[in-house]
Amino acid sequence: MSTTHPTGPDAAGPGDSRTVREAMADRLLRAATRSGAQLVSEAAVLVQGAAVLADPIAGAVYSTPATAAADGVHAAAHPQDHPHHVQRPAAGAVLVLHPAPTMNAEHVGLVATTTAALLEVRGQRAAELRAEQMRLHSTLLRLLLAGHTTSVTDTVRAGGLTHVTLYRLTGPDIPTAHQVLWRAVRPSLAGHGGACALIGEVDGELLVAELHHGSDDGRVLRLVSRVSERHNLLAGLAGPLPLAETPTAHADAAAARHSATPAHRIVPADAVGTPQLARLLPPGPYTAWARSVLSPLTPDQRHLLLVRLRTGSAPRAATALGLSPGTVRTRLRGVAALLGAELDDITVQAHLLLALRAPTRGDGQGEGEGRPESDRPARPETLPGGILDTEAARTWAVGLVGGLEPHLRIALACWLRHHARTAPAATELHVHRTTLTTWLTRCAERLGQNLTDAAVRAELHLALEATAKDGDDPRALPRRGGRTYRRL
């Protein structure tokens, strides 16, 4: 806009200061009726400098000029480093003005106060409409999960969007996090930049679905990451996947979330259960064995099994899949019967995770090396020779658990055999439960691993099996004074 209008008391006569203030307020009011961006832009003109509305999560919401955005965000976060900037809280964000050095301080303060007040009014009006919009988003998310993709894309006027990236978040205060993320993302049903974000609370979780053309620009991921850190949320991320596979992405995101920790608050689904070991195994025998083991299962049964192994229990798998625990247990019994294996056995779980990690789904069978040697499916209880007993696999195993002291190795292996239950493992080890808990804490610290993660436990079991020693037996623990362990 033009800068030829009066911009301060010095631009008018001594008796015209009231007229100047009224003109300034009128210009800001007219700008506020158009948009928040126009209001911030008008404030920048009136102080003959820069104006930025900085959000602690989203960064710069509006900035005039655009090059001032980074400086404004930094000034909002560290005001002591920017003594010449004027700041006012506004609608959950911070208005930052950087006036020209010649501007009258009283005039700049009046512009800042008036602009912040108008931003608050705009924010209150937006809040009145937000509740309705949030309910609409939650409804659209439920329709998307139910498979009504066409209805959703028609509603959001995004018929060309083909893929979805989905986040499932849990934490101590989901409603507050929902409000903050909504303000940061500023979702619109019309979408922008070839993408559309849907945000809603579904079954006590915060669910975010970004619809796009097959890849996203990372904007929503960055905002979800900041909100997760600020509000102590744990999140699972799945996608991009075709819109028709949204229910699969929903289950995969829940499974991935079980691997999230305060140190790693957002875990992608394709990072769960895909350790370095799978890349070290000989591809020919490994792929043939995995294809043979999984051959009795349909794709839906494989997905059910994968979610069960990632989450660590049938009730958690049921939550991830949106089914009842009884239904999941019944289906898992069918899977166990087809595989001829006990799914609660840690060795079976570890081997099945290896089989599911192999590149067997969606690829064609080659001539020879990808086919099983017989029509009879392989058993998941044992691995054929040449897969895990290689130098590369042993090097991986030693690197993972080789640094554990003997009593920690024995305790960890025993605990894993007892399905990560402390009481029966402590009974077999003839130690108190508190002692075993202390040892397991040391194991987690030495290994740098999250022992509550079912996939991590399966990997540790494989590593302990690959590096097993003759003395790795609970009866071999040297003792002194009854139950007291003597360090080797």
Secondary structure, DSSP 8 states (H G I E B T S, - for coil): ----S--SGGGS-GGGHHHHHHHHHHHHHHHHTT-HHHHHHHHHHHTTSEEEEEETTTEEEEEESGGGHHHHHHHHH-GGG-TT-EEEEETTEEEEEE--TTS-HHHHHHHHHHHHHHHHHHHHHHHHHHHHHHHHHHHHHHHHHTT-HHHHHHHTT-TT--EEEEEEEE-S-HHHHHHHHHHHH---TT-BTTBEEEEEEETTEEEEEEEESS---SHHHHHHHHHHHHHT-EEEEEEEEEGGGHHHHHHHHHHHHTT-BTTB-EEEGGGTT--HHHHHS-HHHHHHHHHHHHTTS-HHHHHHHHHHHHHSSHHHHHHHHTS-HHHHHHHHHHHHHHHTS-TT-HHHHHHHHHHHHSTTSSS---SSTTS-SSSS---TTS--TTSSSSHHHHHHHHHHHTTS-HHHHHHHHHHHHTTT-HHHHHHHHTS-HHHHHHHHHHHHHHHT--TT-HHHHHHHHHHHHHT--TT-SGGG--BSSTT-B---
